[in-house]
């Protein structure tokens, strides 16, 4: 009896997973100009080039 219940639960879960997998973001979300560069595409216009410097703090506990 348990195997039938868990089998039905597995089938329902797979059905829900494949139905929800078709849900896609809207074009307003996909076509933004300030999207995060997740995959390292070469056309990254929103990255700011600049310089950095090391900050060194002197702790004088005398």
PyMOL Python script that loads the backbone (N, CA, C, O; Angstrom):
from pymol import cmd

cmd.read_pdbstr("""\
ATOM      1  N   UNK A   1       0.830  -1.202   0.000  1.00  0.00           N
ATOM      2  CA  UNK A   1       0.000   0.000   0.000  1.00  0.00           C
ATOM      3  C   UNK A   1       0.872   1.263   0.000  1.00  0.00           C
ATOM      4  O   UNK A   1       0.568   2.236  -0.690  1.00  0.00           O
ATOM      5  N   UNK A   2       1.965   1.234   0.787  1.00  0.00           N
ATOM      6  CA  UNK A   2       2.852   2.396   0.839  1.00  0.00           C
ATOM      7  C   UNK A   2       3.500   2.660  -0.512  1.00  0.00           C
ATOM      8  O   UNK A   2       3.678   3.817  -0.895  1.00  0.00           O
ATOM      9  N   UNK A   3       3.850   1.622  -1.228  1.00  0.00           N
ATOM     10  CA  UNK A   3       4.505   1.818  -2.519  1.00  0.00           C
ATOM     11  C   UNK A   3       3.558   2.466  -3.527  1.00  0.00           C
ATOM     12  O   UNK A   3       4.000   3.229  -4.386  1.00  0.00           O
ATOM     13  N   UNK A   4       2.285   2.176  -3.433  1.00  0.00           N
ATOM     14  CA  UNK A   4       1.309   2.807  -4.336  1.00  0.00           C
ATOM     15  C   UNK A   4       1.179   4.289  -4.013  1.00  0.00           C
ATOM     16  O   UNK A   4       1.152   5.124  -4.917  1.00  0.00           O
ATOM     17  N   UNK A   5       1.098   4.614  -2.739  1.00  0.00           N
ATOM     18  CA  UNK A   5       0.971   6.022  -2.320  1.00  0.00           C
ATOM     19  C   UNK A   5       2.221   6.802  -2.713  1.00  0.00           C
ATOM     20  O   UNK A   5       2.115   7.893  -3.273  1.00  0.00           O
ATOM     21  N   UNK A   6       3.395   6.264  -2.431  1.00  0.00           N
ATOM     22  CA  UNK A   6       4.620   6.977  -2.774  1.00  0.00           C
ATOM     23  C   UNK A   6       4.847   7.021  -4.281  1.00  0.00           C
ATOM     24  O   UNK A   6       5.434   7.978  -4.785  1.00  0.00           O
ATOM     25  N   UNK A   7       4.399   6.017  -4.997  1.00  0.00           N
ATOM     26  CA  UNK A   7       4.476   6.041  -6.451  1.00  0.00           C
ATOM     27  C   UNK A   7       3.606   7.136  -7.030  1.00  0.00           C
ATOM     28  O   UNK A   7       4.033   7.861  -7.928  1.00  0.00           O
ATOM     29  N   UNK A   8       2.372   7.265  -6.518  1.00  0.00           N
ATOM     30  CA  UNK A   8       1.479   8.341  -6.971  1.00  0.00           C
ATOM     31  C   UNK A   8       2.042   9.715  -6.608  1.00  0.00           C
ATOM     32  O   UNK A   8       1.933  10.666  -7.381  1.00  0.00           O
ATOM     33  N   UNK A   9       2.637   9.802  -5.438  1.00  0.00           N
ATOM     34  CA  UNK A   9       3.250  11.067  -5.019  1.00  0.00           C
ATOM     35  C   UNK A   9       4.417  11.430  -5.940  1.00  0.00           C
ATOM     36  O   UNK A   9       4.582  12.599  -6.292  1.00  0.00           O
ATOM     37  N   UNK A  10       5.214  10.460  -6.329  1.00  0.00           N
ATOM     38  CA  UNK A  10       6.335  10.703  -7.235  1.00  0.00           C
ATOM     39  C   UNK A  10       5.837  11.136  -8.610  1.00  0.00           C
ATOM     40  O   UNK A  10       6.397  12.049  -9.216  1.00  0.00           O
ATOM     41  N   UNK A  11       4.788  10.484  -9.103  1.00  0.00           N
ATOM     42  CA  UNK A  11       4.241  10.842 -10.416  1.00  0.00           C
ATOM     43  C   UNK A  11       3.674  12.251 -10.386  1.00  0.00           C
ATOM     44  O   UNK A  11       3.901  13.028 -11.313  1.00  0.00           O
ATOM     45  N   UNK A  12       2.935  12.594  -9.328  1.00  0.00           N
ATOM     46  CA  UNK A  12       2.385  13.951  -9.214  1.00  0.00           C
ATOM     47  C   UNK A  12       3.491  14.991  -9.096  1.00  0.00           C
ATOM     48  O   UNK A  12       3.384  16.079  -9.661  1.00  0.00           O
ATOM     49  N   UNK A  13       4.544  14.665  -8.370  1.00  0.00           N
ATOM     50  CA  UNK A  13       5.663  15.600  -8.229  1.00  0.00           C
ATOM     51  C   UNK A  13       6.360  15.833  -9.567  1.00  0.00           C
ATOM     52  O   UNK A  13       6.688  16.971  -9.905  1.00  0.00           O
ATOM     53  N   UNK A  14       6.587  14.774 -10.324  1.00  0.00           N
ATOM     54  CA  UNK A  14       7.207  14.923 -11.636  1.00  0.00           C
ATOM     55  C   UNK A  14       6.325  15.730 -12.584  1.00  0.00           C
ATOM     56  O   UNK A  14       6.820  16.559 -13.347  1.00  0.00           O
ATOM     57  N   UNK A  15       5.022  15.486 -12.532  1.00  0.00           N
ATOM     58  CA  UNK A  15       4.094  16.236 -13.380  1.00  0.00           C
ATOM     59  C   UNK A  15       4.146  17.730 -13.036  1.00  0.00           C
ATOM     60  O   UNK A  15       4.214  18.569 -13.934  1.00  0.00           O
ATOM     61  N   UNK A  16       4.114  18.060 -11.747  1.00  0.00           N
ATOM     62  CA  UNK A  16       4.171  19.459 -11.333  1.00  0.00           C
ATOM     63  C   UNK A  16       5.510  20.079 -11.719  1.00  0.00           C
ATOM     64  O   UNK A  16       5.552  21.232 -12.150  1.00  0.00           O
ATOM     65  N   UNK A  17       6.597  19.336 -11.572  1.00  0.00           N
ATOM     66  CA  UNK A  17       7.915  19.859 -11.927  1.00  0.00           C
ATOM     67  C   UNK A  17       7.993  20.204 -13.412  1.00  0.00           C
ATOM     68  O   UNK A  17       8.487  21.272 -13.775  1.00  0.00           O
ATOM     69  N   UNK A  18       7.510  19.311 -14.268  1.00  0.00           N
ATOM     70  CA  UNK A  18       7.598  19.572 -15.709  1.00  0.00           C
ATOM     71  C   UNK A  18       6.627  20.642 -16.157  1.00  0.00           C
ATOM     72  O   UNK A  18       6.892  21.326 -17.146  1.00  0.00           O
ATOM     73  N   UNK A  19       5.521  20.812 -15.472  1.00  0.00           N
ATOM     74  CA  UNK A  19       4.603  21.906 -15.803  1.00  0.00           C
ATOM     75  C   UNK A  19       5.191  23.249 -15.388  1.00  0.00           C
ATOM     76  O   UNK A  19       5.072  24.231 -16.121  1.00  0.00           O
ATOM     77  N   UNK A  20       5.823  23.299 -14.219  1.00  0.00           N
ATOM     78  CA  UNK A  20       6.411  24.553 -13.749  1.00  0.00           C
ATOM     79  C   UNK A  20       7.701  24.898 -14.473  1.00  0.00           C
ATOM     80  O   UNK A  20       8.117  26.057 -14.467  1.00  0.00           O
ATOM     81  N   UNK A  21       8.336  23.928 -15.091  1.00  0.00           N
ATOM     82  CA  UNK A  21       9.583  24.195 -15.809  1.00  0.00           C
ATOM     83  C   UNK A  21       9.354  25.056 -17.042  1.00  0.00           C
ATOM     84  O   UNK A  21      10.297  25.651 -17.564  1.00  0.00           O
ATOM     85  N   UNK A  22       8.133  25.129 -17.508  1.00  0.00           N
ATOM     86  CA  UNK A  22       7.819  25.926 -18.693  1.00  0.00           C
ATOM     87  C   UNK A  22       7.604  27.397 -18.364  1.00  0.00           C
ATOM     88  O   UNK A  22       7.517  28.219 -19.276  1.00  0.00           O
ATOM     89  N   UNK A  23       7.516  27.749 -17.084  1.00  0.00           N
ATOM     90  CA  UNK A  23       7.294  29.134 -16.680  1.00  0.00           C
ATOM     91  C   UNK A  23       8.554  29.932 -16.995  1.00  0.00           C
ATOM     92  O   UNK A  23       9.659  29.512 -16.653  1.00  0.00           O
ATOM     93  N   UNK A  24       8.393  31.062 -17.636  1.00  0.00           N
ATOM     94  CA  UNK A  24       9.519  31.872 -18.081  1.00  0.00           C
ATOM     95  C   UNK A  24       9.352  33.303 -17.583  1.00  0.00           C
ATOM     96  O   UNK A  24       8.231  33.768 -17.372  1.00  0.00           O
ATOM     97  N   UNK A  25      10.447  33.984 -17.400  1.00  0.00           N
ATOM     98  CA  UNK A  25      10.399  35.379 -16.982  1.00  0.00           C
ATOM     99  C   UNK A  25       9.836  36.236 -18.110  1.00  0.00           C
ATOM    100  O   UNK A  25       9.928  35.883 -19.286  1.00  0.00           O
ATOM    101  N   UNK A  26       9.260  37.354 -17.731  1.00  0.00           N
ATOM    102  CA  UNK A  26       8.680  38.246 -18.732  1.00  0.00           C
ATOM    103  C   UNK A  26       9.781  38.957 -19.520  1.00  0.00           C
ATOM    104  O   UNK A  26      10.938  38.980 -19.099  1.00  0.00           O
ATOM    105  N   UNK A  27       9.418  39.526 -20.646  1.00  0.00           N
ATOM    106  CA  UNK A  27      10.405  40.229 -21.470  1.00  0.00           C
ATOM    107  C   UNK A  27      10.919  41.477 -20.765  1.00  0.00           C
ATOM    108  O   UNK A  27      12.043  41.911 -21.014  1.00  0.00           O
ATOM    109  N   UNK A  28      10.108  42.055 -19.888  1.00  0.00           N
ATOM    110  CA  UNK A  28      10.559  43.222 -19.136  1.00  0.00           C
ATOM    111  C   UNK A  28      11.700  42.840 -18.193  1.00  0.00           C
ATOM    112  O   UNK A  28      12.613  43.635 -17.969  1.00  0.00           O
ATOM    113  N   UNK A  29      11.650  41.630 -17.644  1.00  0.00           N
ATOM    114  CA  UNK A  29      12.722  41.166 -16.773  1.00  0.00           C
ATOM    115  C   UNK A  29      13.939  40.726 -17.563  1.00  0.00           C
ATOM    116  O   UNK A  29      15.067  40.912 -17.109  1.00  0.00           O
ATOM    117  N   UNK A  30      13.736  40.151 -18.726  1.00  0.00           N
ATOM    118  CA  UNK A  30      14.850  39.613 -19.501  1.00  0.00           C
ATOM    119  C   UNK A  30      15.625  40.683 -20.254  1.00  0.00           C
ATOM    120  O   UNK A  30      16.835  40.544 -20.431  1.00  0.00           O
ATOM    121  N   UNK A  31      14.972  41.740 -20.700  1.00  0.00           N
ATOM    122  CA  UNK A  31      15.601  42.739 -21.568  1.00  0.00           C
ATOM    123  C   UNK A  31      15.960  44.013 -20.806  1.00  0.00           C
ATOM    124  O   UNK A  31      15.682  45.118 -21.273  1.00  0.00           O
ATOM    125  N   UNK A  32      16.575  43.862 -19.638  1.00  0.00           N
ATOM    126  CA  UNK A  32      17.026  45.034 -18.885  1.00  0.00           C
ATOM    127  C   UNK A  32      18.442  45.390 -19.312  1.00  0.00           C
ATOM    128  O   UNK A  32      19.185  44.527 -19.780  1.00  0.00           O
ATOM    129  N   UNK A  33      18.813  46.636 -19.157  1.00  0.00           N
ATOM    130  CA  UNK A  33      20.170  47.030 -19.524  1.00  0.00           C
ATOM    131  C   UNK A  33      21.137  46.905 -18.352  1.00  0.00           C
ATOM    132  O   UNK A  33      22.343  47.060 -18.543  1.00  0.00           O
ATOM    133  N   UNK A  34      20.644  46.631 -17.145  1.00  0.00           N
ATOM    134  CA  UNK A  34      21.539  46.514 -15.991  1.00  0.00           C
ATOM    135  C   UNK A  34      21.492  45.112 -15.394  1.00  0.00           C
ATOM    136  O   UNK A  34      21.522  44.950 -14.174  1.00  0.00           O
ATOM    137  N   UNK A  35      21.418  44.106 -16.253  1.00  0.00           N
ATOM    138  CA  UNK A  35      21.398  42.724 -15.778  1.00  0.00           C
ATOM    139  C   UNK A  35      22.776  42.307 -15.281  1.00  0.00           C
ATOM    140  O   UNK A  35      23.791  42.831 -15.737  1.00  0.00           O
ATOM    141  N   UNK A  36      22.808  41.375 -14.357  1.00  0.00           N
ATOM    142  CA  UNK A  36      24.060  40.844 -13.833  1.00  0.00           C
ATOM    143  C   UNK A  36      24.692  39.942 -14.889  1.00  0.00           C
ATOM    144  O   UNK A  36      23.998  39.144 -15.520  1.00  0.00           O
ATOM    145  N   UNK A  37      25.992  40.064 -15.081  1.00  0.00           N
ATOM    146  CA  UNK A  37      26.721  39.279 -16.073  1.00  0.00           C
ATOM    147  C   UNK A  37      27.060  37.925 -15.466  1.00  0.00           C
ATOM    148  O   UNK A  37      28.171  37.730 -14.973  1.00  0.00           O
ATOM    149  N   UNK A  38      26.110  36.981 -15.496  1.00  0.00           N
ATOM    150  CA  UNK A  38      26.274  35.703 -14.807  1.00  0.00           C
ATOM    151  C   UNK A  38      27.185  34.740 -15.538  1.00  0.00           C
ATOM    152  O   UNK A  38      27.861  33.938 -14.894  1.00  0.00           O
ATOM    153  N   UNK A  39      27.227  34.788 -16.837  1.00  0.00           N
ATOM    154  CA  UNK A  39      27.942  33.778 -17.598  1.00  0.00           C
ATOM    155  C   UNK A  39      29.183  34.315 -18.286  1.00  0.00           C
ATOM    156  O   UNK A  39      29.764  33.619 -19.119  1.00  0.00           O
ATOM    157  N   UNK A  40      29.607  35.521 -17.969  1.00  0.00           N
ATOM    158  CA  UNK A  40      30.834  36.071 -18.515  1.00  0.00           C
ATOM    159  C   UNK A  40      30.745  36.475 -19.965  1.00  0.00           C
ATOM    160  O   UNK A  40      31.723  36.355 -20.702  1.00  0.00           O
ATOM    161  N   UNK A  41      29.590  36.953 -20.390  1.00  0.00           N
ATOM    162  CA  UNK A  41      29.467  37.432 -21.767  1.00  0.00           C
ATOM    163  C   UNK A  41      30.401  38.617 -21.981  1.00  0.00           C
ATOM    164  O   UNK A  41      30.689  39.370 -21.051  1.00  0.00           O
ATOM    165  N   UNK A  42      30.862  38.769 -23.192  1.00  0.00           N
ATOM    166  CA  UNK A  42      31.866  39.797 -23.459  1.00  0.00           C
ATOM    167  C   UNK A  42      31.282  41.195 -23.591  1.00  0.00           C
ATOM    168  O   UNK A  42      32.020  42.173 -23.468  1.00  0.00           O
ATOM    169  N   UNK A  43      30.004  41.320 -23.832  1.00  0.00           N
ATOM    170  CA  UNK A  43      29.407  42.653 -23.980  1.00  0.00           C
ATOM    171  C   UNK A  43      28.842  43.097 -22.639  1.00  0.00           C
ATOM    172  O   UNK A  43      27.626  43.150 -22.455  1.00  0.00           O
ATOM    173  N   UNK A  44      29.720  43.412 -21.715  1.00  0.00           N
ATOM    174  CA  UNK A  44      29.299  43.833 -20.382  1.00  0.00           C
ATOM    175  C   UNK A  44      29.468  45.339 -20.266  1.00  0.00           C
ATOM    176  O   UNK A  44      30.551  45.831 -19.950  1.00  0.00           O
ATOM    177  N   UNK A  45      28.399  46.057 -20.521  1.00  0.00           N
ATOM    178  CA  UNK A  45      28.445  47.508 -20.485  1.00  0.00           C
ATOM    179  C   UNK A  45      28.275  48.063 -19.077  1.00  0.00           C
ATOM    180  O   UNK A  45      28.554  49.237 -18.838  1.00  0.00           O
ATOM    181  N   UNK A  46      27.822  47.234 -18.148  1.00  0.00           N
ATOM    182  CA  UNK A  46      27.531  47.761 -16.824  1.00  0.00           C
ATOM    183  C   UNK A  46      28.671  47.530 -15.825  1.00  0.00           C
ATOM    184  O   UNK A  46      28.465  47.695 -14.622  1.00  0.00           O
ATOM    185  N   UNK A  47      29.839  47.162 -16.281  1.00  0.00           N
ATOM    186  CA  UNK A  47      30.987  46.979 -15.394  1.00  0.00           C
ATOM    187  C   UNK A  47      31.816  48.257 -15.405  1.00  0.00           C
ATOM    188  O   UNK A  47      32.177  48.765 -16.467  1.00  0.00           O
ATOM    189  N   UNK A  48      32.107  48.761 -14.240  1.00  0.00           N
ATOM    190  CA  UNK A  48      32.848  50.014 -14.107  1.00  0.00           C
ATOM    191  C   UNK A  48      34.324  49.675 -13.964  1.00  0.00           C
ATOM    192  O   UNK A  48      34.716  48.944 -13.055  1.00  0.00           O
ATOM    193  N   UNK A  49      35.128  50.202 -14.853  1.00  0.00           N
ATOM    194  CA  UNK A  49      36.566  50.001 -14.792  1.00  0.00           C
ATOM    195  C   UNK A  49      37.155  51.066 -13.873  1.00  0.00           C
ATOM    196  O   UNK A  49      36.740  52.224 -13.911  1.00  0.00           O
ATOM    197  N   UNK A  50      38.113  50.675 -13.058  1.00  0.00           N
ATOM    198  CA  UNK A  50      38.723  51.635 -12.160  1.00  0.00           C
ATOM    199  C   UNK A  50      39.956  51.051 -11.519  1.00  0.00           C
ATOM    200  O   UNK A  50      40.433  49.987 -11.913  1.00  0.00           O
ATOM    201  N   UNK A  51      40.464  51.746 -10.538  1.00  0.00           N
ATOM    202  CA  UNK A  51      41.654  51.320  -9.835  1.00  0.00           C
ATOM    203  C   UNK A  51      41.305  51.014  -8.390  1.00  0.00           C
ATOM    204  O   UNK A  51      40.322  51.515  -7.844  1.00  0.00           O
ATOM    205  N   UNK A  52      42.132  50.184  -7.790  1.00  0.00           N
ATOM    206  CA  UNK A  52      41.953  49.896  -6.376  1.00  0.00           C
ATOM    207  C   UNK A  52      43.293  50.026  -5.675  1.00  0.00           C
ATOM    208  O   UNK A  52      44.351  49.901  -6.291  1.00  0.00           O
ATOM    209  N   UNK A  53      43.230  50.272  -4.405  1.00  0.00           N
ATOM    210  CA  UNK A  53      44.454  50.378  -3.621  1.00  0.00           C
ATOM    211  C   UNK A  53      44.253  49.660  -2.297  1.00  0.00           C
ATOM    212  O   UNK A  53      43.143  49.587  -1.770  1.00  0.00           O
ATOM    213  N   UNK A  54      45.338  49.139  -1.778  1.00  0.00           N
ATOM    214  CA  UNK A  54      45.276  48.400  -0.520  1.00  0.00           C
ATOM    215  C   UNK A  54      45.196  49.363   0.651  1.00  0.00           C
ATOM    216  O   UNK A  54      45.921  50.357   0.702  1.00  0.00           O
ATOM    217  N   UNK A  55      44.316  49.064   1.585  1.00  0.00           N
ATOM    218  CA  UNK A  55      44.180  49.880   2.775  1.00  0.00           C
ATOM    219  C   UNK A  55      44.902  49.193   3.918  1.00  0.00           C
ATOM    220  O   UNK A  55      44.592  48.056   4.274  1.00  0.00           O
ATOM    221  N   UNK A  56      45.884  49.908   4.495  1.00  0.00           N
ATOM    222  CA  UNK A  56      46.669  49.353   5.580  1.00  0.00           C
ATOM    223  C   UNK A  56      46.407  50.196   6.819  1.00  0.00           C
ATOM    224  O   UNK A  56      46.571  51.416   6.802  1.00  0.00           O
ATOM    225  N   UNK A  57      45.995  49.522   7.905  1.00  0.00           N
ATOM    226  CA  UNK A  57      45.750  50.225   9.137  1.00  0.00           C
ATOM    227  C   UNK A  57      46.859  49.895  10.124  1.00  0.00           C
ATOM    228  O   UNK A  57      47.187  48.728  10.336  1.00  0.00           O
ATOM    229  N   UNK A  58      47.432  50.926  10.722  1.00  0.00           N
ATOM    230  CA  UNK A  58      48.477  50.730  11.725  1.00  0.00           C
ATOM    231  C   UNK A  58      47.838  50.772  13.097  1.00  0.00           C
ATOM    232  O   UNK A  58      47.217  51.767  13.471  1.00  0.00           O
ATOM    233  N   UNK A  59      47.990  49.703  13.840  1.00  0.00           N
ATOM    234  CA  UNK A  59      47.447  49.657  15.209  1.00  0.00           C
ATOM    235  C   UNK A  59      48.599  49.875  16.190  1.00  0.00           C
ATOM    236  O   UNK A  59      49.394  48.965  16.427  1.00  0.00           O
ATOM    237  N   UNK A  60      48.687  51.059  16.749  1.00  0.00           N
ATOM    238  CA  UNK A  60      49.715  51.392  17.731  1.00  0.00           C
ATOM    239  C   UNK A  60      49.104  51.303  19.118  1.00  0.00           C
ATOM    240  O   UNK A  60      48.500  52.260  19.603  1.00  0.00           O
ATOM    241  N   UNK A  61      49.267  50.139  19.757  1.00  0.00           N
ATOM    242  CA  UNK A  61      48.736  49.930  21.092  1.00  0.00           C
ATOM    243  C   UNK A  61      49.853  50.039  22.134  1.00  0.00           C
ATOM    244  O   UNK A  61      50.099  49.087  22.874  1.00  0.00           O
ATOM    245  N   UNK A  62      50.521  51.178  22.196  1.00  0.00           N
ATOM    246  CA  UNK A  62      51.658  51.361  23.126  1.00  0.00           C
ATOM    247  C   UNK A  62      51.199  51.967  24.400  1.00  0.00           C
ATOM    248  O   UNK A  62      52.007  52.196  25.300  1.00  0.00           O
TER     249      UNK A  62
END
""", "prot")
cmd.dss("prot")
cmd.show_as("cartoon", "prot")
cmd.util.cbc("prot")
cmd.orient("prot")
